[in-house]
Amino acid sequence: MKNKLGFYAYLPAFFVLGAMIEFTMINMKIGNVDFYTVYMRKERERMELEAQRLSITLDERLKAHREKNESSNEATTK
């Protein structure tokens, strides 16, 4: 079989190995924690940080826009 498939002869073995690792990650729990619980918690934290960052950026842009409008209004009224 190795002669026919060449380099790809080991592909089924790596596919099975990957499936076993994935199965272990899904079903193995250490204490009350498994891989996907940790992954979802970290993803939630990343999303919260990104939302905070975007909120701060938006607030800064709104503040700069308001200041710009105020300064242009003052210049036009003088």
N, CA, C and O atoms as a GROMACS GRO file, in nm:
protein
  312
    1MET      N    1   0.082  -0.119   0.000
    1MET     CA    2   0.000   0.000   0.000
    1MET      C    3   0.087   0.126   0.000
    1MET      O    4   0.052   0.225  -0.064
    2LYS      N    5   0.200   0.122   0.071
    2LYS     CA    6   0.287   0.239   0.075
    2LYS      C    7   0.340   0.272  -0.064
    2LYS      O    8   0.358   0.389  -0.098
    3ASN      N    9   0.366   0.170  -0.144
    3ASN     CA   10   0.416   0.194  -0.279
    3ASN      C   11   0.312   0.267  -0.365
    3ASN      O   12   0.348   0.351  -0.448
    4LYS      N   13   0.183   0.236  -0.346
    4LYS     CA   14   0.078   0.298  -0.425
    4LYS      C   15   0.052   0.442  -0.380
    4LYS      O   16   0.038   0.532  -0.463
    5LEU      N   17   0.047   0.464  -0.250
    5LEU     CA   18   0.010   0.596  -0.198
    5LEU      C   19   0.130   0.687  -0.174
    5LEU      O   20   0.115   0.809  -0.170
    6GLY      N   21   0.246   0.630  -0.158
    6GLY     CA   22   0.366   0.710  -0.136
    6GLY      C   23   0.359   0.788  -0.005
    6GLY      O   24   0.338   0.731   0.102
    7PHE      N   25   0.378   0.918  -0.016
    7PHE     CA   26   0.381   1.005   0.102
    7PHE      C   27   0.248   1.002   0.179
    7PHE      O   28   0.247   1.019   0.301
    8TYR      N   29   0.138   0.981   0.107
    8TYR     CA   30   0.005   0.986   0.167
    8TYR      C   31  -0.036   0.856   0.235
    8TYR      O   32  -0.149   0.846   0.283
    9ALA      N   33   0.050   0.758   0.240
    9ALA     CA   34   0.017   0.630   0.302
    9ALA      C   35  -0.012   0.646   0.451
    9ALA      O   36  -0.088   0.568   0.508
   10TYR      N   37   0.049   0.745   0.515
   10TYR     CA   38   0.032   0.764   0.659
   10TYR      C   39  -0.088   0.854   0.692
   10TYR      O   40  -0.121   0.870   0.810
   11LEU      N   41  -0.152   0.910   0.592
   11LEU     CA   42  -0.264   1.000   0.614
   11LEU      C   43  -0.377   0.938   0.696
   11LEU      O   44  -0.427   1.004   0.787
   12PRO      N   45  -0.419   0.814   0.669
   12PRO     CA   46  -0.526   0.755   0.752
   12PRO      C   47  -0.486   0.742   0.899
   12PRO      O   48  -0.569   0.760   0.988
   13ALA      N   49  -0.360   0.711   0.924
   13ALA     CA   50  -0.314   0.698   1.062
   13ALA      C   51  -0.322   0.833   1.134
   13ALA      O   52  -0.364   0.840   1.249
   14PHE      N   53  -0.281   0.940   1.067
   14PHE     CA   54  -0.288   1.072   1.128
   14PHE      C   55  -0.433   1.119   1.144
   14PHE      O   56  -0.465   1.189   1.240
   15PHE      N   57  -0.521   1.080   1.053
   15PHE     CA   58  -0.662   1.111   1.066
   15PHE      C   59  -0.720   1.045   1.191
   15PHE      O   60  -0.792   1.109   1.267
   16VAL      N   61  -0.688   0.918   1.210
   16VAL     CA   62  -0.737   0.846   1.328
   16VAL      C   63  -0.677   0.906   1.455
   16VAL      O   64  -0.748   0.922   1.554
   17LEU      N   65  -0.549   0.940   1.453
   17LEU     CA   66  -0.486   1.002   1.569
   17LEU      C   67  -0.554   1.136   1.603
   17LEU      O   68  -0.580   1.163   1.721
   18GLY      N   69  -0.583   1.217   1.504
   18GLY     CA   70  -0.653   1.343   1.527
   18GLY      C   71  -0.792   1.322   1.583
   18GLY      O   72  -0.835   1.396   1.671
   19ALA      N   73  -0.863   1.222   1.533
   19ALA     CA   74  -0.997   1.191   1.584
   19ALA      C   75  -0.990   1.146   1.730
   19ALA      O   76  -1.076   1.183   1.810
   20MET      N   77  -0.888   1.068   1.764
   20MET     CA   78  -0.872   1.024   1.904
   20MET      C   79  -0.842   1.142   1.996
   20MET      O   80  -0.895   1.149   2.107
   21ILE      N   81  -0.759   1.234   1.951
   21ILE     CA   82  -0.727   1.352   2.032
   21ILE      C   83  -0.852   1.438   2.051
   21ILE      O   84  -0.879   1.484   2.161
   22GLU      N   85  -0.929   1.458   1.945
   22GLU     CA   86  -1.052   1.536   1.954
   22GLU      C   87  -1.152   1.470   2.049
   22GLU      O   88  -1.213   1.537   2.132
   23PHE      N   89  -1.167   1.340   2.037
   23PHE     CA   90  -1.258   1.266   2.125
   23PHE      C   91  -1.215   1.282   2.270
   23PHE      O   92  -1.299   1.301   2.358
   24THR      N   93  -1.085   1.274   2.295
   24THR     CA   94  -1.033   1.291   2.430
   24THR      C   95  -1.060   1.432   2.482
   24THR      O   96  -1.098   1.449   2.598
   25MET      N   97  -1.041   1.532   2.397
   25MET     CA   98  -1.064   1.670   2.439
   25MET      C   99  -1.211   1.694   2.472
   25MET      O  100  -1.242   1.772   2.562
   26ILE      N  101  -1.301   1.628   2.401
   26ILE     CA  102  -1.444   1.645   2.426
   26ILE      C  103  -1.486   1.574   2.554
   26ILE      O  104  -1.562   1.629   2.634
   27ASN      N  105  -1.440   1.453   2.574
   27ASN     CA  106  -1.492   1.369   2.680
   27ASN      C  107  -1.410   1.365   2.809
   27ASN      O  108  -1.462   1.322   2.912
   28MET      N  109  -1.286   1.407   2.806
   28MET     CA  110  -1.203   1.399   2.926
   28MET      C  111  -1.227   1.522   3.014
   28MET      O  112  -1.216   1.635   2.967
   29LYS      N  113  -1.259   1.499   3.138
   29LYS     CA  114  -1.278   1.608   3.234
   29LYS      C  115  -1.180   1.590   3.347
   29LYS      O  116  -1.164   1.480   3.400
   30ILE      N  117  -1.116   1.697   3.383
   30ILE     CA  118  -1.027   1.697   3.498
   30ILE      C  119  -1.096   1.781   3.603
   30ILE      O  120  -1.108   1.903   3.588
   31GLY      N  121  -1.142   1.718   3.707
   31GLY     CA  122  -1.226   1.788   3.803
   31GLY      C  123  -1.360   1.815   3.738
   31GLY      O  124  -1.430   1.722   3.699
   32ASN      N  125  -1.395   1.941   3.725
   32ASN     CA  126  -1.519   1.978   3.659
   32ASN      C  127  -1.490   2.061   3.534
   32ASN      O  128  -1.577   2.135   3.488
   33VAL      N  129  -1.370   2.049   3.481
   33VAL     CA  130  -1.326   2.132   3.369
   33VAL      C  131  -1.289   2.042   3.251
   33VAL      O  132  -1.219   1.942   3.267
   34ASP      N  133  -1.338   2.081   3.133
   34ASP     CA  134  -1.294   2.014   3.011
   34ASP      C  135  -1.248   2.121   2.912
   34ASP      O  136  -1.259   2.240   2.939
   35PHE      N  137  -1.196   2.078   2.799
   35PHE     CA  138  -1.136   2.169   2.702
   35PHE      C  139  -1.237   2.273   2.654
   35PHE      O  140  -1.204   2.392   2.648
   36TYR      N  141  -1.357   2.230   2.619
   36TYR     CA  142  -1.453   2.323   2.561
   36TYR      C  143  -1.507   2.423   2.663
   36TYR      O  144  -1.542   2.535   2.626
   37THR      N  145  -1.515   2.384   2.790
   37THR     CA  146  -1.555   2.479   2.894
   37THR      C  147  -1.453   2.591   2.904
   37THR      O  148  -1.489   2.708   2.909
   38VAL      N  149  -1.326   2.554   2.905
   38VAL     CA  150  -1.219   2.654   2.912
   38VAL      C  151  -1.220   2.739   2.786
   38VAL      O  152  -1.206   2.861   2.794
   39TYR      N  153  -1.235   2.677   2.670
   39TYR     CA  154  -1.236   2.750   2.543
   39TYR      C  155  -1.349   2.853   2.541
   39TYR      O  156  -1.326   2.968   2.504
   40MET      N  157  -1.469   2.812   2.580
   40MET     CA  158  -1.583   2.904   2.577
   40MET      C  159  -1.565   3.018   2.677
   40MET      O  160  -1.602   3.132   2.649
   41ARG      N  161  -1.508   2.989   2.794
   41ARG     CA  162  -1.483   3.094   2.893
   41ARG      C  163  -1.383   3.195   2.839
   41ARG      O  164  -1.404   3.316   2.851
   42LYS      N  165  -1.274   3.146   2.780
   42LYS     CA  166  -1.172   3.236   2.723
   42LYS      C  167  -1.229   3.317   2.607
   42LYS      O  168  -1.200   3.436   2.594
   43GLU      N  169  -1.310   3.255   2.523
   43GLU     CA  170  -1.371   3.325   2.410
   43GLU      C  171  -1.464   3.436   2.460
   43GLU      O  172  -1.466   3.545   2.404
   44ARG      N  173  -1.542   3.406   2.565
   44ARG     CA  174  -1.630   3.507   2.624
   44ARG      C  175  -1.549   3.624   2.677
   44ARG      O  176  -1.587   3.740   2.658
   45GLU      N  177  -1.436   3.595   2.745
   45GLU     CA  178  -1.349   3.701   2.796
   45GLU      C  179  -1.293   3.786   2.683
   45GLU      O  180  -1.289   3.909   2.694
   46ARG      N  181  -1.250   3.722   2.573
   46ARG     CA  182  -1.198   3.795   2.458
   46ARG      C  183  -1.304   3.886   2.398
   46ARG      O  184  -1.276   4.000   2.360
   47MET      N  185  -1.425   3.836   2.389
   47MET     CA  186  -1.534   3.915   2.331
   47MET      C  187  -1.568   4.035   2.420
   47MET      O  188  -1.596   4.143   2.370
   48GLU      N  189  -1.564   4.016   2.553
   48GLU     CA  190  -1.591   4.127   2.644
   48GLU      C  191  -1.483   4.234   2.633
   48GLU      O  192  -1.514   4.353   2.632
   49LEU      N  193  -1.357   4.191   2.625
   49LEU     CA  194  -1.247   4.287   2.610
   49LEU      C  195  -1.259   4.364   2.479
   49LEU      O  196  -1.235   4.485   2.475
   50GLU      N  197  -1.295   4.295   2.373
   50GLU     CA  198  -1.311   4.360   2.243
   50GLU      C  199  -1.426   4.460   2.247
   50GLU      O  200  -1.416   4.569   2.191
   51ALA      N  201  -1.535   4.423   2.312
   51ALA     CA  202  -1.649   4.515   2.324
   51ALA      C  203  -1.609   4.639   2.404
   51ALA      O  204  -1.648   4.750   2.368
   52GLN      N  205  -1.533   4.620   2.510
   52GLN     CA  206  -1.486   4.734   2.589
   52GLN      C  207  -1.395   4.824   2.505
   52GLN      O  208  -1.405   4.946   2.509
   53ARG      N  209  -1.305   4.762   2.429
   53ARG     CA  210  -1.212   4.838   2.346
   53ARG      C  211  -1.288   4.918   2.241
   53ARG      O  212  -1.258   5.035   2.218
   54LEU      N  213  -1.386   4.854   2.178
   54LEU     CA  214  -1.465   4.924   2.077
   54LEU      C  215  -1.547   5.036   2.140
   54LEU      O  216  -1.563   5.142   2.079
   55SER      N  217  -1.599   5.014   2.259
   55SER     CA  218  -1.677   5.115   2.328
   55SER      C  219  -1.591   5.237   2.360
   55SER      O  220  -1.634   5.350   2.341
   56ILE      N  221  -1.471   5.212   2.410
   56ILE     CA  222  -1.379   5.322   2.443
   56ILE      C  223  -1.343   5.399   2.317
   56ILE      O  224  -1.342   5.522   2.316
   57THR      N  225  -1.313   5.327   2.210
   57THR     CA  226  -1.278   5.391   2.084
   57THR      C  227  -1.394   5.474   2.032
   57THR      O  228  -1.374   5.587   1.986
   58LEU      N  229  -1.515   5.420   2.040
   58LEU     CA  230  -1.632   5.493   1.994
   58LEU      C  231  -1.655   5.618   2.079
   58LEU      O  232  -1.686   5.724   2.026
   59ASP      N  233  -1.640   5.606   2.210
   59ASP     CA  234  -1.656   5.721   2.299
   59ASP      C  235  -1.554   5.830   2.265
   59ASP      O  236  -1.588   5.948   2.263
   60GLU      N  237  -1.430   5.791   2.240
   60GLU     CA  238  -1.326   5.888   2.205
   60GLU      C  239  -1.359   5.958   2.073
   60GLU      O  240  -1.341   6.079   2.060
   61ARG      N  241  -1.408   5.883   1.977
   61ARG     CA  242  -1.442   5.942   1.847
   61ARG      C  243  -1.560   6.038   1.860
   61ARG      O  244  -1.562   6.144   1.798
   62LEU      N  245  -1.660   5.999   1.940
   62LEU     CA  246  -1.775   6.088   1.960
   62LEU      C  247  -1.732   6.216   2.030
   62LEU      O  248  -1.778   6.325   1.995
   63LYS      N  249  -1.645   6.203   2.129
   63LYS     CA  250  -1.597   6.321   2.202
   63LYS      C  251  -1.520   6.414   2.107
   63LYS      O  252  -1.540   6.535   2.110
   64ALA      N  253  -1.434   6.358   2.026
   64ALA     CA  254  -1.357   6.439   1.930
   64ALA      C  255  -1.450   6.506   1.830
   64ALA      O  256  -1.430   6.621   1.792
   65HIS      N  257  -1.552   6.434   1.786
   65HIS     CA  258  -1.648   6.489   1.690
   65HIS      C  259  -1.724   6.606   1.753
   65HIS      O  260  -1.743   6.710   1.690
   66ARG      N  261  -1.768   6.587   1.877
   66ARG     CA  262  -1.841   6.695   1.946
   66ARG      C  263  -1.752   6.818   1.965
   66ARG      O  264  -1.796   6.931   1.945
   67GLU      N  265  -1.626   6.794   2.005
   67GLU     CA  266  -1.534   6.907   2.023
   67GLU      C  267  -1.510   6.980   1.891
   67GLU      O  268  -1.503   7.102   1.887
   68LYS      N  269  -1.499   6.905   1.785
   68LYS     CA  270  -1.478   6.965   1.653
   68LYS      C  271  -1.600   7.050   1.614
   68LYS      O  272  -1.585   7.162   1.564
   69ASN      N  273  -1.718   6.996   1.637
   69ASN     CA  274  -1.840   7.071   1.605
   69ASN      C  275  -1.853   7.196   1.692
   69ASN      O  276  -1.893   7.301   1.643
   70GLU      N  277  -1.819   7.184   1.819
   70GLU     CA  278  -1.826   7.301   1.908
   70GLU      C  279  -1.728   7.409   1.864
   70GLU      O  280  -1.763   7.527   1.862
   71SER      N  281  -1.606   7.369   1.830
   71SER     CA  282  -1.507   7.467   1.787
   71SER      C  283  -1.547   7.532   1.654
   71SER      O  284  -1.523   7.651   1.635
   72SER      N  285  -1.605   7.456   1.564
   72SER     CA  286  -1.648   7.514   1.436
   72SER      C  287  -1.768   7.604   1.457
   72SER      O  288  -1.782   7.705   1.388
   73ASN      N  289  -1.856   7.569   1.551
   73ASN     CA  290  -1.970   7.657   1.581
   73ASN      C  291  -1.924   7.787   1.643
   73ASN      O  292  -1.979   7.893   1.613
   74GLU      N  293  -1.825   7.781   1.729
   74GLU     CA  294  -1.772   7.903   1.791
   74GLU      C  295  -1.706   7.992   1.686
   74GLU      O  296  -1.721   8.114   1.689
   75ALA      N  297  -1.635   7.931   1.593
   75ALA     CA  298  -1.567   8.007   1.488
   75ALA      C  299  -1.668   8.074   1.395
   75ALA      O  300  -1.644   8.185   1.348
   76THR      N  301  -1.778   8.009   1.367
   76THR     CA  302  -1.878   8.068   1.276
   76THR      C  303  -1.961   8.176   1.344
   76THR      O  304  -2.011   8.266   1.276
   77THR      N  305  -1.977   8.169   1.477
   77THR     CA  306  -2.056   8.270   1.545
   77THR      C  307  -1.977   8.397   1.574
   77THR      O  308  -2.036   8.501   1.601
   78LYS      N  309  -1.847   8.391   1.568
   78LYS     CA  310  -1.764   8.510   1.596
   78LYS      C  311  -1.755   8.600   1.479
   78LYS      O  312  -1.689   8.704   1.486
   0.00000   0.00000   0.00000
